[in-house]
Amino acid sequence: LPPVYPNSLFGMGNPLLDISAVVDKDFLDKYTLKPNDQILAEDKHKALFEELVKKFKVEYHAGGATQNSIKIAQWMIQEPHNVGTFFGCIGKDKFGGILKQKSEEAHIDARYYEQDEEPTGTCAACITGDNRSLVANLAAANCYKKDKHLDLEENWKLVEKAKVYYIAGFFLTVSLESILKVAKNASENNKLFCLNLSAPFICQFFKDNLMQVMPYVDVLFGNETEAVEFAEAQDFETKDIKEIAKKAQALPKDNTKRQRIVVFTQGKDDTVMAMSDKIETFPVLKIDPKDIVDTNGAGDAFVGGFLSELVQEKPLDQCVKAAHYAANVIIRRAGCTFPEKPDFNCPSA
């Protein structure tokens, strides 16, 4: 098989429709939101979604962290179509229809588990300056079931077809058993399983689930806030990003044929990559702050860029360069959207 073929990259996660708007500090304060955070919606946020749509100029974009990353990877690769497979749960409704349509337009092979008990999940993206506060109402996304979807023969075949797997930590709140089935299968077949810490609350409140998956993780992604939170939850007793990366790299691993790689982004500061024998840093692409439209989707784009080269078996520094390129494109646009074609020329390996 060529390095990239249809369904060679597999993702599974929470498919959400982003409802995005530039808001003011009063709005953040009213719902006690930090300017830059990702949280799950609670009862007190119910009114937030209605107020957002009523009071501000909103845009609707297909979202969901893992789905974003798979789409960006496909966009970077361009041909063939359907390199990326995506599994997740949606409702049988208008928003679900939009997600299906957007997946087709992005040329990914999205196989949704569709149910009608819960509506398609949404995520309020509250933008202030170059910060974004994300409030996810999972709804249908929270209804993903291993036995109803992942285990079905035609779906599991697609999992087995892949060679690189990516799941955002957000999915740890939904279906740990689905993640473990995919992760163990990757490990047993010496394929690459990638996971993202995704949010401080995942590192804090879902650390048991996270640590059940960690032995199968070949590539761990996160940003500096998540890294510090992870270190605290794991009693690493350091706030130094390089040290945390080193310690995370050295955590027990099931498949010893591959050493874990840990990749931590730090916004405009250098990206840190820890391997078994060394730590490297990579400067991000410079951008004039006035060119930043919003940073929603920047982390997802980083991962998508990285995965696009990883699945093509390019060297790791090439993966980081592609990651930086994709993130740089995304922050110039609203939501996790992209131009028709990438302008990333990599020296071929």
Phi, psi and omega in degrees: 000145173294162182305319175245134180215163180306138178067022179280344178241125184243133175230150179216133183182203183262106177282118183233151171263120179283131172248105194247137177205148171281122183243183177244171183300324179302319180296314178301314183296319181304321181255019182042055177259140170283149181302326184232098184198168171226124180223165173267140181295137173246180181306322182294347180264356182310312183291336182304314183298317180294316181295322180303312183290323181288318195263334185239165178276108185261152171239145177254126177227144173297131183224211187092119191307307184294316180300319176304311184296319179295320178295319180295319178299316179298318179298319179294322182282324181068289183237145353289165173288164176061027170299321182268131172253144176223132175246140175182174185247133178231171175265166177269076187210182183300314181296322176298320178299320178297315180299320179296315181297316181294326177293318177298316180297330180273001177061038171252155181269085182271120177247096183273143167275116183255129178222161184245014178280327181236146177285161177304138183291152179230160177223119177279119177255104185262106188265129168226119182057226177260029172254157172219132177250119186254128179238110186262126171256095191298318180045244183304323183305330181283355184262009180298134182231128179304310185289336182273344186220298185301320184285345181296137189307314184292333178279315181298327176304320180291325176297314183293335181290333186285161174236345174232133183238140177221128176224129176285148180304335179307327184287347177298337179277349188255303186212082178302321183294326177293317179299313183297322179298315181291316183295316180295319179298319178297314182298315181295333182255016179053042175256169187266120177251124183242141182224150177243139175296328171071316182195151177307321184293332177293314181297326183278301193264346179240030186292331178294314176299315180302315184284343173288331182271332187310321181299342182260001187274120177271322178230122178249125177253155172183168173254178188296323179295315179295320180300315181295319179295318178298314180300320180294314180296330182265004182056042177286342178056041173207151174247004180283120187300319180295318179297317180298316179301317180298314181292322179293322179300323187273359178298153184307145184223137185286307181269104185277356176291337179237135174274143179292147173243134178242128183236114179246125175268158181221050180059239182277352178274170185305145171278138183251131177234122179255129173243179186299328188248351184199166175238131178240152175238147182229121178291143177279165178290135179294143176215138176288127182310330182286348177272354180278116179276304168200152186267005177298125179093356181297315179294321178295320180293321177305309181298317180301316177298316180300311182297326182299325179273325180300316182290338175270007177061037177276160179297157186299323180294330176292321178299317180293319179300316179295323179298314179296321179299310184298317179297321180296325178291316187293322184287350175274358185228162179283134178066192179267070180242161185215157176293177186299315183228148176282159179237050183248110179254115180256140171300126184291143184292000000 
